[in-house]
Amino acid sequence: MTEATSRPPLPDHLCADPRSPHHDAAVFEHDIGIRFNDKERLDVEEYCVSERWIKVPAGKTLDRKGKPLLIKLKGKVEAFYR
C-alpha cells in the first residue's frame, strides 16, 4: 500500500526519449503500462491522454539519426502503473 503512494502521478503527456521536454525520469523508475483502444501496448514511445494519441515505431525503419521512425496512432489512451 505504501508503494502506491510513493509513485509520482502519471503525466498527461510522457515521452521515453530523455532529450524530450516531456520526459520525466522519476516516472520511468516504475513499470508503466499503456492501454490503447482497450489493448495493452508494449511498444509505445510517447503518449498524450488528453489528445488521445500514442507514437510507436514504424517497423525497423530508422530516421537519419539512427532512431526509430515513429508513427502517431489516435484512439483511447490509458496510462497506468503495473
C-alpha distance (Angstrom), angle and dihedral (degrees) to the residues before:
residue distance angle dihedral
M1 . . .
T2 3.81 . .
E3 3.81 90.8 .
A4 3.81 91.4 65.5
T5 3.81 92.3 53.4
S6 3.83 93.3 50.5
R7 3.81 92.5 57.1
P8 3.81 116.8 95.9
P9 3.81 115.6 -120.8
L10 3.79 114.1 -93.3
P11 3.81 111.6 -106.0
D12 3.79 123.6 -127.0
H13 3.83 91.1 -120.5
L14 3.82 121.3 32.6
C15 3.81 133.0 169.9
A16 3.81 129.4 -167.3
D17 3.83 93.1 -147.4
P18 3.85 109.0 97.1
R19 3.83 90.9 -148.3
S20 3.81 92.4 60.3
P21 3.82 120.4 98.5
H22 3.83 87.0 -132.7
H23 3.82 93.8 60.4
D24 3.82 116.6 112.1
A25 3.81 113.8 -173.4
A26 3.83 93.4 -166.8
V27 3.81 90.9 61.5
F28 3.82 92.6 49.8
E29 3.82 91.3 57.9
H30 3.84 85.6 78.0
D31 3.80 129.8 55.9
I32 3.83 109.9 -95.3
G33 3.79 127.1 -162.5
I34 3.80 128.5 -160.7
R35 3.79 122.3 -157.0
F36 3.82 112.6 -162.9
N37 3.82 117.6 -172.5
D38 3.83 89.0 -15.0
K39 3.84 93.6 -54.4
E40 3.80 123.4 104.1
R41 3.82 113.4 -119.2
L42 3.80 123.4 -158.5
D43 3.81 98.9 -174.7
V44 3.83 101.6 62.8
E45 3.82 114.5 134.7
E46 3.82 97.8 176.8
Y47 3.80 136.8 5.2
C48 3.80 142.4 -177.6
V49 3.81 117.7 -162.6
S50 3.83 98.1 -168.4
E51 3.82 94.5 48.2
R52 3.84 90.9 41.3
W53 3.82 101.9 -129.7
I54 3.80 142.1 116.0
K55 3.80 132.3 -165.0
V56 3.80 119.2 -137.1
P57 3.84 133.2 174.3
A58 3.82 115.4 -89.0
G59 3.80 98.6 -130.0
K60 3.80 115.4 -78.4
T61 3.81 94.3 -31.2
L62 3.81 115.0 130.5
D63 3.79 130.1 -161.7
R64 3.81 122.6 -128.6
K65 3.81 91.2 -85.3
G66 3.81 92.6 55.1
K67 3.81 96.1 -106.9
P68 3.82 121.4 126.4
L69 3.78 115.3 -87.6
L70 3.82 108.0 -116.4
I71 3.78 129.5 -145.6
K72 3.80 125.3 -161.1
L73 3.80 119.1 -126.4
K74 3.80 121.2 -168.5
G75 3.78 125.3 -147.4
K76 3.80 144.0 86.7
V77 3.83 111.0 -25.0
E78 3.84 126.9 -166.4
A79 3.80 124.0 177.0
F80 3.81 121.3 -162.2
Y81 3.79 143.5 160.0
R82 3.80 115.9 -108.2
